[in-house]
């Protein structure tokens, strides 16, 4: 498994219905910190955080600060947006290795 290092702030996703926007940045060896804003946080906040944390773990990311605005995204979308944000924050802007992360088993 490749370990990704968060080098710069990056954004993935939109604020459209059924999507979510993730802003990711380095967290200076303070672990994973997720600031979640969602109208369904009481019902699904725990699951949203779990999907993000599991995706980050599969990518070897141990230190990241995330601001997440959810607009009703499904698990696969949450994972895909997390992967895209990590790639961008790591400086990888093309040739994503989507198969490296199993989106359906998060």
ABEGO torsion letter per residue (X at the ends): XBBBBBABBBBBEBABBGBBBBBBBBAGGAEBBBBBBBAAAAAAAAAAAAAAAAAAAAAGBABBBBBBBBAGBBAAAAAAAAAAAAAAAAGBABGBBAAABBAAAX
